[in-house]
Amino acid sequence: MNEGVTRDKDWCLECDRIRGPPVCGPNWKTYRSACHAYHCAGLQIDDVKQGKCESLVSVFFFCSFMQ
């Protein structure tokens, strides 16, 4: 039935195989890796920050408080 039909690579599934640290997107959503943020959510790599969003929020508020 589907002989000769090729499918495009599913990058979200490919990203599951790639290990990397979590990243925080500009929407304050934590993604499993930069690969997930880029290929699954369509975010630009320059727009994500290393680490979980919850961690970055704590640092942001602590630094703001200290000023």
C-alpha positions in Angstrom: 0.0 0.0 0.0 2.6 2.6 1.1 5.5 1.1 -0.9 8.0 3.7 -2.0 6.5 6.4 0.2 9.1 8.1 2.3 8.4 10.2 5.3 10.3 13.2 6.5 12.3 12.7 9.6 10.4 13.4 12.8 12.8 15.7 14.6 10.8 15.6 17.9 11.4 11.9 18.0 15.1 12.4 17.0 15.5 14.9 19.8 14.4 12.2 22.3 17.6 10.3 21.5 19.8 13.3 22.0 20.7 14.0 25.6 21.3 17.6 26.6 20.5 19.9 29.6 17.1 21.5 29.9 16.6 25.0 28.6 14.2 27.8 29.3 12.3 29.4 26.4 11.3 33.0 26.1 7.7 31.8 26.9 9.1 30.7 30.4 8.4 27.0 29.4 11.2 24.5 30.2 12.1 22.2 27.3 14.0 18.9 27.7 16.9 20.2 25.5 17.8 22.9 23.0 16.9 20.3 20.3 13.3 20.1 21.6 13.0 23.9 21.9 14.3 24.4 18.3 12.8 21.5 16.4 9.6 20.8 18.4 8.6 24.3 19.5 10.1 26.3 16.7 12.2 28.6 19.0 15.4 30.2 18.0 18.5 28.9 19.8 19.5 32.4 20.7 16.2 32.9 22.5 16.7 30.0 25.0 18.7 30.0 28.2 20.5 27.0 29.8 18.6 25.6 32.8 15.1 25.0 33.9 12.8 28.1 34.0 12.1 27.7 37.7 15.8 28.0 38.5 16.2 31.1 36.3 13.2 32.8 38.0 14.7 32.2 41.4 18.1 33.7 40.3 16.3 36.7 38.6 14.3 37.6 41.7 17.2 37.1 44.0 19.4 39.4 41.9 16.7 42.0 41.6 16.2 41.9 45.4 19.9 42.4 46.0 20.2 45.6 44.0 
